Amino acid sequence: MIFMTENPDGNICIPEERSQLVLERLQSTLNRAYRNVPFHRQRFEAIGIEPSDIQSLGDIQRLPYTTRKHLSENYPYALFAVPLRDIVRIHTAPGTSANPTVSGYTRQDLRTWESIVATALRSSGVTPDDILQISLDPGLDTWGRDYKSGAESLGASVIPNTLLSIEKQLMVMRDYRPSVLVTTPSYARQVAVHMEHKGLDPGEFSLKKLILVGEPVDAAQRDFLETKLDVSTWQHFGLSEVPGPALAYECDNHACLHVNDDHFLPEIIDPQSGVPLPVGEIGELVLTTLTTRAYPLIRFRTGDMARILPGTCDCDCRLVRIEWRPERSDRLIRIRGVKVHEEQVLASIATALGAAPPQYCMFENSYRGKKYLEIWIAVDDVLFSDEIKMLENRMKNVRDQVQEDTGVPVIVRLKERTSIIAAKLA
């Protein structure tokens, strides 16, 4: 029988036979961060704590949280815990300002991440007999490389992530006969809607599995995709900042996500007060890296809402289980799996226009299953000319700048101030 060990607040939930290993890895991470990252050392000193004071998993609650704002403020390399000569890969992700977040990997980090992704794929039924097609937006390009490495380590064939039109993606899907598609729920829906619109029969394709990443998927979405595409679906959870995909994944039961708690320590907190919540309650997911050498993160507030599920799964896996919720605790907008911050978008608009717009709003929208970021900007005599061509060029500049900075599809529209105010109040 497997027992779970919890701290007094009932938040840390790790199988008893692994709790000592997790604690040792946590202490190693804290020591490395304290010695090598001034940001972490200064925060420890500010509250009068040293890494040696963390003697149990519950003691982690004595430490402060890390947020995306901290990542942007320490751009580009100030959070690295190893010299740059030891970094073999550098990734960027959208931040909370004009600065992106930058994460790095050592060779050991890459081997660890390859193993993490391979484990998640294996749990999703991927074998050496499969052909894996990866279709992700530019904002998730780094995940495409991770899925490629993980699948290749299993011996599966891989069609790497390539920016193609949906018609070309379907041509590849039909002619190359992939059995597994790694994509976001939004893009999978777009594929399903497009196939139906074109009268394409799923039976003409060899696709058997969808591995859905970047966004949570509910039962109705799942049923739609499985029916329209004649596939089974599997959910993976990841973060570009932690950094990478598949740090939690589904088993055969499809009843939860298993967190790789050998590598990440999960907590659930009240997003308003920051107080840890007991097992079973819904709150914000907080993660601490346990094995990442280059880029350790301590109590990183993900903004994702989730709950740790009590007990163990009927499968053989004894990792901590979570339910991933659709809502968020922050101001990020999730577009096709890419998290976009309002302040970053505003900085991109200001770069394109030369000044911040007086009134604006942004939201997710969709057409024929394709999701995109829609931006409304108020017509302003200072920023915009009366000439149609000039207006079109400036709107195109804004669209191109935001798309380049965020990696998501964008539509920009000019609106009256009253329309924007009404949209914000709605």
N, C-alpha and C positions, 0 to 999 in steps of 0.2 A: 504493500500500500504506500502511495506517495503522499506525504504531508506537506502542507504549505506553511512557510514561516512568514509572519507579518510583523511590522513594527507596531507599537502601541496604538497608532492611529488607524491601523488596518489597511495601509496604503501599499506598502511594498509587499509583493506577493511572489515569492520565488520558491520552487521546490526545495525541500529541506536538504536533499543530498547534494544540491548545487550551490546552496547559499554561501558556503565558505569560499568556493571558487569565485563567485561573483563579487564577494567582499574583497578578496585579494586583488582582483582586477580593478575594482573601483579604487582601492587605495593606491595601486600603481598609477592609474590615470590621474588621480589628484596630485600625487607627488610629481609626476612629469609636468603637469600644467603649472604647478606652483614654482617649480625650478626654472622652467623655460619660457613661460608666457607672463610678461609683466602685468597684463590685464587681470589675469586670474590671481596672481600673487597679491596685487594691490587690494583686490576685493576680499581675499582671505584676511589680510592684515587689518583692513578696515573694521572687521567684526571680531578681531582677536582670535582667529582660529588658524591652526596649522593642520596639514593633512593627517598628522598622527593623532589628532583629536577625533577623527572619524573611525570609530571602533566597531560600528554595526551598520547595517544597511539603513536603518532608521535614522542614523545620525546625519545622513545626507540632507535631511530637512533643515539642518542648521545653516546650510549654504545658500547664497543668493541665486536667483534665476539669471539665465542668459537669454537675451531676446534678439530678434533680427536687427533691431537698432544697434545693439552692441557689435554685431557682425559688420554692419555698414560703417560704423565709426572706426573700426580697426582695419579698414581696407588699406592695402591689399593683404599683407602678410603678417600683421602684428599678432594674430592668433595662432600662428604655426608654432608647434612645440619642438620642431627639429630644424636644423640648418637647411637653407635652400638647396644645398648640394645633395641632400638626402631626398628631396622631393622629385618624383619622377612623372607626376601628372598634376596639372592644375585645372580646376573646374571653376566656372562662374555661374551664378544664378541671380535672378532679379532680387534686388535689395529693397530697402525702405526709403531710399533716396536716389540721387543720381549715381551713387556708388553701388556696384553690384556686390554680392557676397562672394568671396573667393575661398575655396577649399583646396587642400592639397593632399596627395597620397604619397606614401613611401612604397617601396616594392612590397613590403609586408602588408601594407594596407590594401594594395591591389589584389594580392593573393587571398586575403581575408574576404574582401568583397566578392571576388569571383566565387569563393566557396559559399557565401551567403546567398547569392543569386542562384547558384546551381542547386542548392538545397531547396529553395522556393520553387524552382522549375520542376525539380524531381517530385516534390509534393503535389504539383499540379499535373503529374502524369506524363511529363516530357521525358522521352527516351531517345537513345541514339537513332531510332528509326524515324524520328520526326524531322520535318523541315520547318524551321521557325522563320516567320516573316515579322519584321519589326517596323511599325509605322507610328512615329511620334512627332509632334511639332518641334520646331527648333528650340523652344524653351526646355525641352526634355531630351535634347541631343545626347547629353552625358549619360542618361539612363539607357539610351540605345546602345552605347558602347558597353555598358555594364551587362546588359542582357545578352549581347553578342558574346562576350567573354564567358559568361556563366553557361550559356547553352553549348558553346564549343567545348567547354571542359567536360560536359556530359557526353560529348560525341555526336550531338545533334548537328544537322546542317543548318546554316543560318543565311538568310537574306538580310543584310544589314540595313539599318535605318537610312533611307534615302528620301529626299524631298521630291515627291512626285504628285501629279494631279490625281484625283480620285479615280479617273478613268485608267491611268497608267498603273495605279496600285491594284486595281481589279484585274488588269491584264496580267500583271505579275502573279496575282493570286490564282488566276485561272491556268496560266501556262506553266508556271513553276511548281504548281501543286503543293503549296505549303499546307501543313496539317495544323499548325498553331500560329495564331496572330497575336502579337503583343501590341496593345494600343490602349487608348483611353476609352472609357464608356462613351464619351461624346463622339469620338471619331468612329467607333464601332456603330453607333446609331446612325451616323451620317452614311456609312457604308450600306447599312441595311435599308435606309430610306432610298438611297440612290439605286440600289439593286432592284428594289420594288418599282421605282419610277421607270427604270429601263426595262423592266420585265425579265430580269435575269433570274434564273432558277438556281438556288443554293446547291441543288444536286449536281450541277455542272462543276462544282468546286470540290477540292479535297479537304477543305477546312473542317476540323473536328473540335478545336478548342480555341476559346478567347481567353487570354490573360489580360485582365483589365487593371490599369494602373492610373495613378494620378488623381482619381476622384472616387469617392464611395459610390456604390451602386445599390439601389434598393431592389426589393423583390419584383416590382412591376417592370423596372428597366431590364432586369435580368430575364424575366419571362419574355419580354419583347425581343431581346437579342437572340435568346436561345430558339425562339419560335421562328423568327424571320430568317436567321442564318443557319438554323439546324446544327447548333453547336452546344457544347457545355461551356460554362463560364467559370473563371477562377479569379479571385480578387487578390491583388498584392498592394501593400502599403509601403510608401517610402517618402523620403525628404531629400531635397537637393542640398540642404544645409548640413545634414548629419554625417556624411553625405551619401546619398544613393537610394536606389530602389530596393524593394523586396525585404526590408528589415522586418516585415510581418507579412504573413501569407496564410491562405486557406489550406485546410486539409480536405480529405474526401468528404467529410461531413458538411462542409459549407456552412457551418453554424457560427464561425468565429474566425478571427485572425490570430495566428500564433506569432508572438513577438520573439525575435531572436535574443532572448534575455541572457545568453552567453556573451553577447556583444553590446547590448543596450539595456540599461536599467529604466523601466517605465514607471511613471507616477501619474496619478490623476489629481488635479487641483481645482479648486473653485477659481474660475477665471477672473472674478472680481476681487476677491480678498487674497488670493494666492495660498489659501489654507489647503493642505492635503485632504483629500476626500477618501472615505472608506471604500473598500472593494465593493463593486456593484453600483456605485453612484456615478452619474454622468458628469464629466467635467473636462477640463483641458488636459491634453496629453503632454507630459513633460518627459524628455529623454536625456539620459546621460550616457555618453559613449564609454565603453569598457575596454575595448581593444584597439581603438583608433590611435595610431602613434603620431601622425602628422598634425591632426586637427582635432584635439580633444574638446568636447563640449560638455559643460557641467550644468545640469538642470536646464536644458534648452526648452523654452516654451514654444511648442510647435504651432499653436493656434488651432490645431485640429481637436475636435470634440470627440470623446470616446469614453468607454468605461471598461474597467478590468472586470472580467467575468469570474465569479467564484468557482471553485472546484476544478476538476480536470476534464479533458476531452475524452470521448469514447475511443479515439484513435490512439496509437501508441505514442504520439508526441506529448511530452510533458512540459512544453514551454508555456509561459504565461499567455492567457487568452484575452483578447480585447474585442469589443464591438466598436467599429469605426462609424461615427455619426456624420450626417451630411452638413450640419451647421458648423460655423466657425466662431471663435471667440475674439477674433481680431478684425481689422478692416481690409484684409486681403480678399481679392476677388479671384475665384478659381476658374480659369478659362482653359478648357481642354487639358486639364491636369496641371497647368502652369499657374503658380500663385503670383498674382500681380498686386502690388501695393499702390494705393491711390497717390501717395506722395511721390513715388517713383514715376508714375505716369504724368503727374503734374510737372515734374522736373523735365521730362522729355518734351512735353508740350511747350514749356518755356524756352527750351533750347531751340526748338523749331521756329517759334514765333519771335524770339528775342525778348519776350516778357511773358509773365504769367497771365492767363486770361482772367478777366474780372469775374466771370461766372462760367461754371462748367459743371458737368456731371458725367458719370461713367457707370456702365452696368453691363452685365452679360446679356447677349441676345442670340437668336438663332434663326436660321432660314434653311428649310429642307434638311433639318438635322445637323447643320453645320453651326457650331457655336463660335462666337467672336466677341471681342470687346467693342462696345459702341460708346463713342465719346461725343457729347454735345458741348459745343462751345458757343457762348453768346456772341452775336454780331456786335462788333465794337468799331467805332470810327477810327480809333487809333491803330488797332491791330489789322483791320481788314479794309481793303480798297473797295470802291464801288464796281471796279472792273471785274467781270465774270472770270476772265482768264487768271487774273491775279488771285482772286478768291480760290479758284480751283487749285492753283499751284501751292498756295499756303496750306490748304487742307491736305493736299497730297504730301507736303513736307511733314506735317504733323503725323499723318498716318505712317509714313515711312520711318520717322524717328521713333515713334512708340513701338512699332513692330520690331525694329532693330534692337531696341533696348529690352523688350520683354519677351520676344519670341512667340507672340501670339497674333492671330489675325485681327485686324483693326478696321473699323469703319468710323469716319469722322463726319459729323453733320453740324452745320451752323443752325442755331435756333435763336428765337427771341428770348430775352431774359426771363419773361414771365413763364415760358414753357419750362425752362430749366429750374426755376424756383418751384414750380408746381411738381416737377418730377422728383425733386429732393424731398418735398413734403409728403409725397405719396407713400 
